[in-house]
Amino acid sequence: MTYLSLDIGGANLKASDSTGRAESVGFAIYREPDRLADEIRSLAGRMVTPQCVLVTMTAELCDCFETRRQGVLKIISDLETIYNPGILRIWGVDGLFHSTLTIKNRPALAEASNWKALGDCLAADYFQNQTGLVIDIGSTTTDILAVAHGKLLSVSTTDIDRLQSCELVYLGVSRTPLCAVADSVKFRTTNTPLMRELFATTGDVYWTLGELPESHEDLSTANGRPATRVEARHRLARMIGLDYERFTEKDASSMATQIDSKIYKTLEKSIRKVAEALPDGVVNQLMVSGSGSFLAERIGSKIFPRASMFNLETIWGRDQADAACAVALIKLADAGLKR
C-alpha cells in the first residue's frame, strides 16, 4: 500500500509518504481558511501518488471556525475535493483510522488527534521494555506523554482533558506571546512589568539565546520582520516600551534568559506531574522531539539525570522528525497491516 499522510495544523501543514519523504510548510489556516485545499494540493503534489491518504489534525481549534465541529467538517470537505473519499482514512483519538463518513457523524473523534498518533507510535517502537516520557515541544504547544512497556498511558480524549492532566501545555518555543509567559523582568536593576501586547514571542527568546536557527525568510513573527537575533532585539525592547537605541544586546540577552527560566519552570512542573502516572513514577527513558527538543533535553536531563535520552531527529532525521505526527501515521498503518 502506498501511503500519503497529512498532519493539518493551525499554523503548519506536514506531510510524509511511503518513500520516506517528509516536508513541513507554514500555513496559517486561521487567516485564510479558504486556501486550505490549495495548500494541501501544493504540498501533496510533491509527494508520491497515494493509494491511501492518512490524516490527523489540530487546525479545527482555530478561531476562524465557530465550533470545532465546523472545523473538522471543513477540513474533511476540503480533503474530499482533492481525493476520492474512499481512500481517505482519518486518525481518531480512540487510536483507530476512520472513514470520512464516520468522522462526519462523529467529528469529535478527529479533534486534536495528532498527539495520540505520535504517542502510540513511539511507545510501540521505542518503549517496549521501558517506562518514561515523550516530550514534544513545538512552536505553539508542548505534549508530555507517559509511556510504559509499549503503551501510551494517557486516558485523555480531548484538549481540556489534556490541559487538566498537564499532558498539554499551550506553550511553545516560537509562537507564544511573551506577555502570556511572564508578567515582568528585571531591566538592569529595576523590576519592570511587561506590556500586555503582541510585541514579541518566545521565538525572540530563543533566537537571542542562539537555540533556534535564524531565518531571514521566516516572517511569521510578532511584527512581520525576519526571525533573526537582530530583529528579536527590536521586538524584545518593545515589551518594556523601548527600542533598540536604548536596549543593548546585553539587555536582550538578560531579558531572554529571564523569560527562558520562566518557560523552563512552567514546563518542569507539568513534566513532573505527568511522570507521576508512570509505574512507581519511574522514568527510565526520555524521547524528545519538536522544534524545541533542545529545551526538552535540557529540562529532562535536569529532572531525570539517570534516564536514557533520545532525540527523535537523531533517529528519524530532521525532515521526518519535523513532520513526526505525519510519519507516525504511516508507521501505525504499516503496523496494522502486519498484524
URCORLIN-V929856 format. One record per residue. N is the residue number from 1. RES is the residue in one small letter. PSI is psi in degrees with one decimal (999 if undefined). OMEGA is omega in degrees with one decimal (999 if undefined). BURIAL is I if it has 9 or more other C-alpha atoms within 8 Angstrom, else O. Layout:
<<N,RES,PSI,OMEGA,BURIAL> <N,RES,PSI,OMEGA,BURIAL>>
//
This chain:
<<1,m,130.9,177.9,O> <2,t,118.1,-175.3,I> <3,y,147.1,161.6,I> <4,l,132.9,177.7,I> <5,s,145.0,-177.3,I> <6,l,131.9,172.4,I> <7,d,107.6,-171.4,I> <8,i,101.3,-178.7,I> <9,g,174.5,-178.0,I> <10,g,-25.9,-178.9,I> <11,a,-11.1,-177.5,I> <12,n,147.5,170.1,I> <13,l,136.7,-177.9,I> <14,k,142.1,-177.0,I> <15,a,153.6,173.9,I> <16,s,161.3,176.7,I> <17,d,176.7,-173.7,I> <18,s,-16.1,178.5,I> <19,t,-7.9,-177.2,O> <20,g,-5.0,177.8,O> <21,r,141.7,176.6,I> <22,a,145.6,-178.4,I> <23,e,144.9,176.8,I> <24,s,135.5,178.9,I> <25,v,146.3,176.6,O> <26,g,131.1,173.5,O> <27,f,115.0,-178.5,I> <28,a,89.3,-177.5,I> <29,i,-28.3,-178.3,I> <30,y,-18.7,177.4,I> <31,r,-35.9,-174.6,O> <32,e,65.5,-176.4,O> <33,p,-27.4,-178.9,O> <34,d,-10.0,178.7,O> <35,r,0.2,-174.3,O> <36,l,-49.0,-177.3,I> <37,a,-42.5,179.6,I> <38,d,-39.5,-179.8,O> <39,e,-38.6,177.4,I> <40,i,-43.5,178.6,I> <41,r,-44.0,-178.0,I> <42,s,-46.4,180.0,O> <43,l,-47.7,-178.0,I> <44,a,-26.4,179.2,I> <45,g,-17.5,178.2,O> <46,r,3.8,-179.2,O> <47,m,177.4,178.9,I> <48,v,151.8,173.2,I> <49,t,119.4,-169.8,O> <50,p,153.2,166.7,O> <51,q,-20.9,179.7,I> <52,c,135.6,179.4,I> <53,v,119.9,-179.0,I> <54,l,136.2,-172.2,I> <55,v,137.5,166.9,I> <56,t,162.6,-172.2,I> <57,m,156.6,167.2,I> <58,t,-7.1,-174.2,I> <59,a,-17.6,-179.0,I> <60,e,-17.2,179.5,I> <61,l,-19.1,-174.6,I> <62,c,143.6,-175.2,I> <63,d,7.2,169.1,O> <64,c,-13.8,176.1,O> <65,f,138.4,-179.6,I> <66,e,-34.8,178.2,O> <67,t,161.9,176.4,I> <68,r,-36.2,175.8,I> <69,r,-47.5,179.5,I> <70,q,-39.7,179.6,I> <71,g,-46.3,178.2,I> <72,v,-46.7,-176.8,I> <73,l,-35.5,176.4,I> <74,k,-44.8,179.5,O> <75,i,-44.7,178.7,I> <76,i,-43.5,-180.0,I> <77,s,-43.7,179.3,O> <78,d,-40.1,178.5,I> <79,l,-37.0,-178.2,I> <80,e,-12.2,171.6,I> <81,t,-15.1,-177.6,O> <82,i,-40.6,-173.7,O> <83,y,152.3,170.2,O> <84,n,126.4,-178.5,O> <85,p,-26.8,-178.4,O> <86,g,-20.1,-179.9,O> <87,i,0.8,179.3,I> <88,l,131.8,175.2,I> <89,r,120.8,-174.1,I> <90,i,127.2,-179.3,I> <91,w,136.8,-179.0,I> <92,g,161.7,178.2,I> <93,v,-6.2,173.9,I> <94,d,1.6,178.1,O> <95,g,24.9,-180.0,I> <96,l,157.0,172.6,O> <97,f,143.2,-176.0,O> <98,h,155.5,173.1,I> <99,s,161.9,177.1,I> <100,t,-30.1,178.3,I> <101,l,-43.3,178.4,O> <102,t,-43.0,-178.4,I> <103,i,-34.9,175.9,I> <104,k,-35.1,179.5,I> <105,n,-26.3,-178.4,O> <106,r,69.3,-175.1,O> <107,p,-31.2,-177.1,I> <108,a,-22.6,177.0,O> <109,l,-32.3,-174.2,I> <110,a,-10.0,-174.0,I> <111,e,127.8,174.0,I> <112,a,54.2,-172.2,I> <113,s,-4.8,-170.8,I> <114,n,-33.3,179.3,I> <115,w,-36.4,-179.3,I> <116,k,-38.6,177.8,I> <117,a,-47.1,-179.1,I> <118,l,-44.5,-179.0,I> <119,g,-46.0,179.6,I> <120,d,-41.8,-178.6,I> <121,c,-50.9,-176.5,I> <122,l,-35.3,177.6,I> <123,a,-45.7,-177.6,I> <124,a,-37.2,-173.4,I> <125,d,-28.3,-170.2,O> <126,y,-2.2,-177.4,O> <127,f,28.4,-177.4,I> <128,q,-38.1,-177.0,I> <129,n,23.7,-175.5,O> <130,q,160.3,168.6,I> <131,t,141.8,-178.6,I> <132,g,-155.5,-174.2,I> <133,l,144.9,164.2,I> <134,v,123.3,179.5,I> <135,i,108.3,-178.8,I> <136,d,110.1,178.9,I> <137,i,116.2,-179.1,I> <138,g,-161.7,-178.3,I> <139,s,-29.0,-172.0,I> <140,t,-36.3,-173.3,I> <141,t,166.1,173.4,I> <142,t,130.1,173.7,I> <143,d,129.9,178.9,I> <144,i,113.4,-171.3,I> <145,l,126.5,175.1,I> <146,a,130.9,-179.8,I> <147,v,146.0,-179.7,I> <148,a,127.7,174.0,I> <149,h,49.3,173.9,I> <150,g,3.5,-175.6,I> <151,k,141.5,170.1,I> <152,l,128.5,-173.0,I> <153,l,-12.6,-176.9,I> <154,s,139.2,172.8,O> <155,v,9.2,-179.3,O> <156,s,146.2,175.1,O> <157,t,-6.8,-179.1,O> <158,t,164.3,177.1,I> <159,d,-38.0,-179.3,I> <160,i,-35.9,173.2,O> <161,d,-45.7,-173.8,I> <162,r,-34.8,173.9,I> <163,l,-43.5,-177.1,I> <164,q,-28.5,179.7,O> <165,s,-2.9,-177.7,I> <166,c,8.6,176.9,I> <167,e,-22.7,176.2,I> <168,l,124.6,175.1,I> <169,v,120.9,-178.8,I> <170,y,73.0,-177.8,O> <171,l,121.3,179.8,I> <172,g,-178.4,-173.1,I> <173,v,4.7,-179.7,I> <174,s,-50.2,-164.4,I> <175,r,-10.5,-176.1,I> <176,t,126.2,178.2,I> <177,p,137.6,-178.0,I> <178,l,-30.8,-179.6,I> <179,c,-11.2,175.1,I> <180,a,-8.3,-175.9,O> <181,v,-40.7,-175.0,I> <182,a,149.0,176.3,I> <183,d,-32.1,-175.4,O> <184,s,164.2,172.8,O> <185,v,162.6,172.9,I> <186,k,116.5,176.1,I> <187,f,109.9,-172.6,I> <188,r,-103.5,-178.3,O> <189,t,3.1,-172.0,O> <190,t,130.7,174.5,O> <191,n,127.2,-171.0,O> <192,t,122.1,177.5,I> <193,p,144.9,174.0,O> <194,l,145.2,176.0,I> <195,m,135.8,-178.8,O> <196,r,70.1,-177.8,O> <197,e,154.5,-178.9,O> <198,l,68.3,176.4,I> <199,f,-27.8,-176.4,I> <200,a,158.8,179.6,I> <201,t,176.1,-179.3,I> <202,t,-25.8,175.9,I> <203,g,-35.8,179.8,I> <204,d,-30.1,174.4,I> <205,v,-48.1,-171.2,I> <206,y,-19.8,167.3,I> <207,w,-38.2,178.3,I> <208,t,-40.5,-178.6,I> <209,l,-3.8,177.6,I> <210,g,19.4,-177.8,O> <211,e,-13.4,170.9,O> <212,l,140.0,178.7,I> <213,p,139.4,177.2,O> <214,e,154.3,176.2,O> <215,s,118.0,177.5,O> <216,h,-20.2,-179.1,O> <217,e,-21.6,-178.6,O> <218,d,112.0,-179.1,I> <219,l,16.0,-178.1,I> <220,s,48.5,-179.1,O> <221,t,177.4,-176.7,I> <222,a,-34.7,-178.2,I> <223,n,7.0,177.6,O> <224,g,12.8,175.9,O> <225,r,168.1,-169.3,I> <226,p,153.9,179.1,I> <227,a,72.7,-178.1,I> <228,t,163.5,178.7,I> <229,r,-41.7,-179.1,I> <230,v,-47.9,-179.2,O> <231,e,-30.5,177.6,I> <232,a,-38.3,177.6,I> <233,r,-42.2,177.7,I> <234,h,-45.1,-176.3,I> <235,r,-39.9,178.2,I> <236,l,-38.7,179.4,I> <237,a,-39.0,-178.5,I> <238,r,-26.6,-177.9,I> <239,m,-21.9,176.6,I> <240,i,27.6,171.9,I> <241,g,22.1,180.0,O> <242,l,-178.1,170.1,I> <243,d,176.5,-171.3,I> <244,y,-18.7,179.9,I> <245,e,-23.7,-179.8,O> <246,r,21.9,-176.4,O> <247,f,102.9,-171.2,I> <248,t,171.0,174.7,I> <249,e,-36.6,177.5,O> <250,k,-40.5,176.8,O> <251,d,-43.8,-179.5,I> <252,a,-44.0,179.5,I> <253,s,-39.3,179.0,I> <254,s,-46.6,179.3,I> <255,m,-44.3,-179.1,I> <256,a,-42.1,-179.9,I> <257,t,-41.5,179.4,I> <258,q,-42.3,-178.3,I> <259,i,-36.0,174.4,I> <260,d,-39.3,179.0,I> <261,s,-38.0,178.5,O> <262,k,-40.6,176.8,I> <263,i,-46.3,179.2,I> <264,y,-49.7,-176.2,I> <265,k,-37.7,178.4,O> <266,t,-46.4,-178.5,O> <267,l,-36.7,178.4,I> <268,e,-44.4,-179.9,I> <269,k,-44.0,-179.8,O> <270,s,-39.1,179.4,I> <271,i,-44.1,178.1,I> <272,r,-39.1,-179.6,O> <273,k,-46.5,-179.0,I> <274,v,-35.2,-179.2,I> <275,a,-22.8,179.0,I> <276,e,-19.5,-179.9,I> <277,a,-13.3,-178.2,I> <278,l,152.8,176.6,I> <279,p,119.1,-177.5,O> <280,d,15.6,179.7,O> <281,g,21.7,-174.4,O> <282,v,124.5,175.9,I> <283,v,102.0,178.1,I> <284,n,-26.5,-171.9,I> <285,q,144.6,176.2,I> <286,l,133.8,171.7,I> <287,m,120.7,-179.5,I> <288,v,149.9,-179.3,I> <289,s,174.9,178.3,I> <290,g,169.7,-178.9,I> <291,s,-19.7,176.8,I> <292,g,26.8,-179.3,I> <293,s,-27.7,177.2,I> <294,f,-38.7,179.7,O> <295,l,-40.5,177.2,I> <296,a,-40.0,177.5,I> <297,e,-44.5,-177.5,I> <298,r,-45.6,-179.0,O> <299,i,-46.6,-176.6,I> <300,g,-41.9,-178.3,I> <301,s,-27.9,178.0,I> <302,k,-43.2,-177.6,O> <303,i,-40.2,-174.8,O> <304,f,70.2,-173.2,O> <305,p,-20.1,-177.8,O> <306,r,-7.0,-178.0,O> <307,a,145.3,172.7,I> <308,s,137.2,-176.1,O> <309,m,129.5,176.9,I> <310,f,140.0,176.7,I> <311,n,126.2,-175.6,I> <312,l,-31.5,179.1,I> <313,e,-37.3,178.5,I> <314,t,-34.7,-176.6,O> <315,i,-45.6,-174.1,O> <316,w,-21.6,-171.9,O> <317,g,158.2,-172.3,I> <318,r,-50.4,-174.9,O> <319,d,-44.8,-179.4,I> <320,q,-36.5,177.8,I> <321,a,-35.4,177.5,I> <322,d,-31.0,179.2,I> <323,a,40.7,-167.7,I> <324,a,-42.4,-177.1,I> <325,c,-35.1,176.4,I> <326,a,-43.2,177.8,I> <327,v,-41.1,-179.5,I> <328,a,-36.9,179.3,I> <329,l,-43.3,-179.1,I> <330,i,-41.6,178.5,I> <331,k,-40.2,178.8,I> <332,l,-41.1,178.9,I> <333,a,-44.0,178.5,O> <334,d,-43.1,-180.0,O> <335,a,-36.9,178.5,O> <336,g,-38.8,-179.9,O> <337,l,-29.5,-175.6,O> <338,k,-11.9,-178.6,O> <339,r,999,999,O>>
//
